[in-house]
Amino acid sequence: MELWLLVIAWTFVGVLTPAAVHKVKDHARFKAMVGAYKIVPEFLLTLAAISIALLEVLTITLLIFQPVIGLVLATGLFAVYLLAILINLMRDRAYIDCGCGDDPVPLSWRIVARNACLVVSGLFAILIGPGLMNLADFMIALPMAVVAVVLYHGFEQLIQNSANRSKLFGVTG
């Protein structure tokens, strides 16, 4: 398996796991977030919210045990999330919670940029495809994935801080 494929797969595990935990832990809140996007019809909200949560859990499992298949699913999920966010930003609905984690964060172009980076990374890994990998590659991939996850969650915190600043001081940006 190619080194970058594994690094990106493990990074996606670190990105999706907290999001999936949030969706499963407080399912009623997540269902309300899905409804706030005004994309899924009301009568399908419960099914959609359950399906998204289960799909994220399945994707995490596949990223660990079948990374190529997991990367295809994860990249597809990130692309769908990106599209849903773009639709709502175009509708001037930036005030709704993105549904990305425990802390409420309004939609923003920063989240669009973050999700676009995730989609491009996933496509890159998929295009590389599986190859041979030795123990040295494995030992390099793990710390690289850890660094990527730490950087991702640092960026998440910057988005959250910006949202909190906006709420406290009425400042945007």
C-alpha positions in Angstrom: 0.0 0.0 0.0 1.3 3.4 -0.9 2.6 5.5 2.1 0.4 8.5 1.2 -2.7 6.4 0.9 -2.3 5.1 4.4 -1.4 8.5 5.8 -4.5 10.0 4.3 -6.7 7.1 5.4 -5.5 7.3 9.0 -5.9 11.1 8.9 -9.5 10.7 7.8 -10.0 8.2 10.7 -8.9 11.0 13.1 -11.1 13.5 11.3 -14.3 11.4 11.1 -14.1 9.7 14.6 -15.0 12.8 16.7 -17.7 13.8 14.2 -19.3 10.3 14.2 -19.2 10.2 18.0 -21.0 13.5 18.1 -23.6 12.3 15.7 -24.2 9.0 17.6 -24.0 10.6 21.1 -26.5 13.3 20.6 -28.6 12.0 17.7 -31.6 14.3 18.3 -29.4 17.4 18.0 -27.7 16.0 14.9 -31.1 15.3 13.3 -32.1 18.9 14.0 -28.8 20.1 12.3 -29.6 18.0 9.2 -33.1 19.5 9.2 -31.6 23.0 9.4 -29.9 22.5 6.1 -33.3 22.4 4.4 -32.1 19.8 1.8 -33.7 16.6 3.1 -37.5 16.5 3.2 -39.0 16.6 6.8 -40.4 13.0 6.5 -36.9 11.6 5.7 -34.9 13.5 8.4 -34.7 10.6 10.9 -33.7 8.1 8.2 -31.1 10.6 6.8 -29.6 11.4 10.2 -29.3 7.7 11.1 -27.9 6.9 7.7 -25.2 9.6 7.8 -24.1 8.5 11.3 -24.0 4.8 10.3 -22.2 5.7 7.1 -19.5 7.6 9.0 -19.0 4.6 11.4 -18.8 2.2 8.4 -16.4 4.6 6.7 -14.1 4.7 9.7 -14.1 0.9 9.9 -13.3 0.6 6.3 -10.5 3.2 6.5 -8.8 1.0 9.1 -9.4 -2.4 7.4 -9.9 -1.6 3.7 -8.3 1.8 3.2 -9.0 2.2 -0.5 -12.7 1.5 -0.1 -12.8 3.7 3.0 -11.1 6.5 1.1 -13.7 6.4 -1.6 -16.5 6.6 0.9 -14.8 9.3 3.0 -14.1 11.4 0.0 -17.7 11.0 -1.1 -18.9 12.0 2.3 -16.7 15.1 2.4 -17.9 16.1 -1.1 -21.5 15.7 -0.1 -20.9 17.8 3.1 -19.1 20.4 1.0 -22.0 20.6 -1.5 -24.6 20.9 1.3 -22.5 23.7 2.9 -22.1 25.6 -0.4 -25.9 25.3 -1.1 -26.7 26.9 2.2 -24.0 29.6 2.0 -25.5 30.5 -1.4 -28.9 30.7 0.3 -27.5 33.2 2.8 -27.9 30.6 5.6 -24.5 30.9 7.2 -26.1 31.1 10.6 -26.9 27.4 10.8 -24.6 24.9 12.6 -22.3 22.9 10.3 -22.9 19.7 12.3 -19.2 19.0 12.3 -18.8 18.3 16.0 -19.9 19.0 19.5 -19.5 22.8 19.5 -21.9 24.7 17.3 -20.0 26.4 14.4 -21.9 28.4 11.8 -21.2 27.7 8.2 -18.4 29.7 6.6 -16.1 29.8 3.7 -13.3 28.4 6.0 -15.3 25.2 6.4 -15.7 25.1 2.6 -11.9 25.4 2.2 -11.3 22.8 4.8 -13.7 20.3 3.2 -12.3 21.1 -0.3 -8.8 20.2 1.1 -10.2 16.9 2.5 -11.8 16.0 -0.9 -8.6 16.8 -2.8 -6.6 14.8 -0.4 -8.9 11.8 -0.7 -8.9 12.0 -4.5 -5.1 12.2 -4.4 -4.9 9.0 -2.3 -7.4 7.2 -4.4 -5.5 8.1 -7.6 -2.3 6.8 -6.1 -3.9 3.5 -5.5 -2.6 0.6 -3.5 0.9 -0.6 -4.0 3.5 -2.4 -2.0 4.3 -1.2 1.5 7.0 -2.3 3.9 7.4 -1.9 7.7 9.5 1.2 7.3 6.6 2.9 5.3 4.2 1.8 8.0 6.4 3.3 10.7 6.6 6.6 8.8 2.8 6.7 7.9 1.6 6.5 11.6 3.4 9.7 12.9 2.6 11.5 9.7 -1.1 10.7 10.2 -0.9 11.9 13.8 0.6 15.2 12.7 -2.0 15.6 10.0 -4.8 15.0 12.5 -3.3 17.4 15.0 -3.1 20.1 12.3 -6.7 19.4 11.2 -8.0 19.7 14.8 -5.9 22.9 15.3 -7.6 24.4 12.2 -11.0 23.2 13.6 -10.2 25.1 16.8 -9.4 28.3 14.8 -12.8 28.0 13.1 -14.4 27.5 16.5 -12.6 30.5 18.0 -13.6 32.7 15.0 -17.3 31.7 15.6 -17.0 32.4 19.3 -15.4 35.8 18.6 -18.3 36.6 16.3 -20.8 35.7 19.0 -19.1 37.6 21.7 -18.1 40.8 19.9 -20.3 40.8 16.8 -17.1 40.6 14.7 -17.0 38.6 11.5 -14.0 37.1 9.8 
